[in-house]
């Protein structure tokens, strides 16, 4: 009888109605993850603001591609440069931004 109770309890915990095989997450831990993402976003924003002072076009490319979600071709048309230039600008901007955020 005890075995049956234990098996039934395990089945209930594993059922989709009770979360299936999902693991519990400590809410305090999830807030830490949220705060870390917030810090990263703020650091990226500050780096973009600084980058805009030295290279407005590359900053615009980053904003259009990643914030606006535009394709390379649509970004190129918007900025009035070639798609190759957009690809190069994105690479250079990414390197600069990563160095600023990491440093």
The 8 nearest C-alpha neighbors of each residue, nearest first, counted from 0:
[[1, 3, 2, 4, 5, 6, 7, 8],
 [2, 0, 4, 3, 5, 6, 7, 8],
 [1, 3, 5, 0, 4, 6, 7, 8],
 [2, 4, 6, 0, 1, 5, 7, 8],
 [5, 3, 1, 7, 2, 6, 8, 0],
 [4, 6, 8, 2, 3, 7, 9, 1],
 [7, 5, 9, 3, 8, 4, 2, 10],
 [8, 6, 10, 4, 9, 5, 3, 11],
 [7, 9, 11, 5, 6, 10, 4, 12],
 [10, 8, 6, 12, 7, 11, 5, 13],
 [11, 9, 7, 13, 12, 8, 14, 6],
 [10, 12, 8, 14, 9, 13, 7, 17],
 [11, 13, 9, 10, 17, 14, 8, 19],
 [14, 12, 19, 10, 11, 20, 9, 15],
 [13, 15, 19, 11, 16, 17, 12, 10],
 [16, 14, 19, 18, 17, 13, 20, 12],
 [15, 17, 14, 18, 19, 11, 13, 12],
 [18, 16, 15, 14, 12, 19, 13, 11],
 [17, 19, 15, 21, 16, 20, 14, 13],
 [20, 18, 15, 13, 14, 21, 17, 12],
 [19, 21, 13, 18, 22, 14, 15, 12],
 [22, 20, 19, 18, 23, 13, 15, 17],
 [23, 21, 24, 20, 18, 19, 25, 13],
 [22, 24, 25, 21, 18, 26, 20, 19],
 [25, 23, 26, 22, 29, 28, 27, 21],
 [24, 26, 28, 27, 23, 29, 30, 22],
 [27, 25, 29, 28, 24, 30, 31, 23],
 [26, 28, 30, 25, 29, 31, 24, 32],
 [29, 27, 31, 26, 30, 25, 32, 24],
 [28, 30, 26, 32, 31, 27, 33, 25],
 [29, 31, 33, 27, 32, 28, 34, 26],
 [30, 32, 34, 28, 29, 33, 35, 27],
 [33, 31, 29, 35, 30, 34, 36, 28],
 [32, 34, 30, 36, 31, 35, 37, 29],
 [33, 35, 37, 31, 36, 32, 30, 38],
 [36, 34, 38, 32, 37, 33, 31, 39],
 [37, 35, 39, 33, 38, 34, 40, 32],
 [36, 38, 34, 40, 35, 39, 33, 41],
 [39, 37, 35, 41, 36, 40, 42, 34],
 [40, 38, 36, 42, 37, 41, 43, 35],
 [39, 41, 43, 37, 42, 38, 36, 44],
 [40, 42, 44, 38, 43, 39, 45, 37],
 [43, 41, 39, 45, 44, 40, 46, 38],
 [44, 42, 46, 40, 41, 45, 47, 39],
 [43, 45, 41, 47, 42, 46, 40, 48],
 [46, 44, 48, 42, 47, 43, 41, 49],
 [45, 47, 43, 49, 48, 44, 50, 42],
 [48, 46, 50, 44, 49, 45, 51, 43],
 [49, 47, 45, 51, 46, 50, 44, 52],
 [48, 50, 46, 47, 51, 52, 45, 53],
 [51, 49, 47, 52, 53, 48, 54, 46],
 [50, 52, 55, 54, 48, 49, 58, 53],
 [53, 51, 50, 49, 54, 55, 48, 47],
 [52, 54, 50, 51, 55, 49, 58, 57],
 [55, 53, 51, 56, 57, 52, 50, 58],
 [54, 56, 51, 58, 57, 59, 52, 53],
 [57, 55, 59, 58, 54, 60, 78, 51],
 [56, 58, 60, 59, 88, 55, 54, 92],
 [59, 57, 55, 61, 56, 60, 51, 62],
 [58, 60, 56, 62, 57, 61, 63, 55],
 [59, 61, 57, 63, 58, 62, 64, 56],
 [62, 60, 58, 64, 59, 63, 65, 89],
 [63, 61, 66, 59, 60, 65, 64, 67],
 [62, 64, 67, 60, 61, 66, 69, 65],
 [65, 63, 69, 68, 61, 62, 67, 60],
 [66, 64, 68, 62, 67, 61, 63, 69],
 [65, 67, 62, 68, 63, 64, 61, 69],
 [68, 66, 63, 69, 65, 64, 62, 61],
 [67, 69, 64, 65, 66, 63, 70, 62],
 [70, 68, 64, 67, 63, 73, 74, 71],
 [69, 71, 73, 72, 74, 64, 68, 75],
 [70, 72, 74, 73, 82, 75, 85, 69],
 [71, 73, 75, 70, 74, 82, 76, 69],
 [74, 72, 76, 70, 75, 71, 69, 77],
 [73, 75, 77, 71, 72, 76, 69, 70],
 [76, 74, 72, 80, 78, 82, 73, 77],
 [75, 77, 79, 73, 74, 78, 72, 80],
 [76, 78, 74, 75, 79, 73, 80, 72],
 [77, 79, 75, 76, 80, 74, 60, 56],
 [80, 78, 76, 77, 75, 81, 74, 82],
 [79, 81, 75, 78, 84, 76, 82, 85],
 [82, 80, 84, 83, 75, 85, 79, 76],
 [81, 83, 85, 75, 84, 72, 71, 86],
 [84, 82, 86, 81, 85, 87, 80, 88],
 [83, 85, 87, 81, 82, 86, 88, 80],
 [86, 84, 82, 88, 83, 87, 89, 75],
 [87, 85, 83, 89, 84, 88, 82, 90],
 [86, 88, 84, 90, 89, 85, 91, 83],
 [89, 87, 85, 91, 57, 90, 86, 84],
 [88, 90, 92, 86, 87, 91, 93, 85],
 [91, 89, 93, 87, 88, 92, 94, 86],
 [90, 92, 88, 94, 93, 89, 87, 95],
 [93, 91, 89, 95, 94, 90, 88, 96],
 [94, 92, 90, 96, 91, 95, 89, 97],
 [95, 93, 91, 97, 92, 96, 98, 90],
 [94, 96, 92, 98, 93, 97, 91, 99],
 [95, 97, 99, 93, 98, 94, 92, 100],
 [98, 96, 100, 94, 99, 95, 101, 93],
 [97, 99, 101, 95, 96, 100, 102, 94],
 [100, 98, 96, 102, 97, 101, 95, 46],
 [99, 101, 97, 102, 98, 96, 42, 43],
 [102, 100, 98, 99, 97, 96, 42, 95],
 [101, 99, 100, 98, 97, 96, 95, 42]]
